[in-house]
Amino acid sequence: MASKQLFTDSDIADEAVRATCDDASICKRFATSKGYWTDLYVQYFVRQVGERKAPEINRGYYGRVKGMNLLIDAFLKKTQCDCQVVNLGAGLDTTFWRLKTVIVIILPPLSKPLIETHSTDSLLLDCHSLDSDRYCIIGADLRDFPTLEEKLKKFQINPELPTLFLSECVLVYMTTEQSSKLVHWVADTFPTAMFINYEQVNMNDRFGEIMIENLQRRQCNLAGVDLCQSLDSQERFLSAGWKSVNALDMMTVYSMLPQEDVARIERLEFLDEKELLQQLLQHYCICWAVKDKLNLGLSQIGF
């Protein structure tokens, strides 16, 4: 008698993608322990500092966190915090504790550390969602678009309010059709919005091929890697209805961060192979797209 298959290949692949969240959180925990930036909350998601990470990895995460935060803070300033933030594929991200109102979308099941460390707000909790006055976690599959849209409406997201969408290494795990549908829906639904997307870029060279091979060995398929061939690929936001889009590789972003702080973190650890850091940063990018019906000046946001 044949045994019943408990997990499909798709289930295994999804779990492998979720595991990348743990990897990122562990790296952030180590980098903050070395003083690259301050995050008072990551310790509650990753209890132990863990093994040492290479200096180029720490600097890469520093650039990622600082770059994202600069754009987020600029959006909050333009909207005077009268806004909402949707963090797609949030995982164990700690951004909420810096912000005012967040709706967070993650793949189910809910993250236990997120539930344990939530504030004293009154909560509504079931196996796929958590809701409070300021913070909402929705367990959803971003590829199942009808269900995602239904859940967002259930939790009373306001399309007329300026809305910031965050996505860090999320769209690349969706097919081109799936991510395009999501990006298009956001543009159609939210007349005043900004979408910040951090993901891989320049993936058609040997360094990019090695990145893809390493992830495939972990059963992580970059289904949307065709849209990560160059910075020009991010013009997909324009064809999806966004009014303007900008994209910079992380080497450029790193050079545009406050240089006094960059000099500080570069003194934390000796970096022997600067070429490796350069290669790493040239294969990630930050893209931000804007629609601004309320004329808040969102198109002026940048580095």
Secondary structure, DSSP 8 states (H G I E B T S, - for coil): ------S-HHHHHHHHHHHHHHHHHHHHHHHHHTTSS--SSGGGTS-S--S---HHHHHHHHHHHHHHHHHHHHHHHHHTT-SEEEEET-TT--GGGGSS-EEEEE-SS--HHHHHT--SS--EEETTEEE-SSEEEEE--TT-HHHHHHHHHHTT--TTS-EEEEEES-GGGS-HHHHHHHHHHHHHH-SEEEEEEEEE--TTSHHHHHHHHHHHHTT---TTGGGGSSGGGGGHHHHTT-SEEEEEEHHHHHHHS-HHHHHHHHTTS--S-HHHHHHHHTTEEEEEEEEETT---GGG---
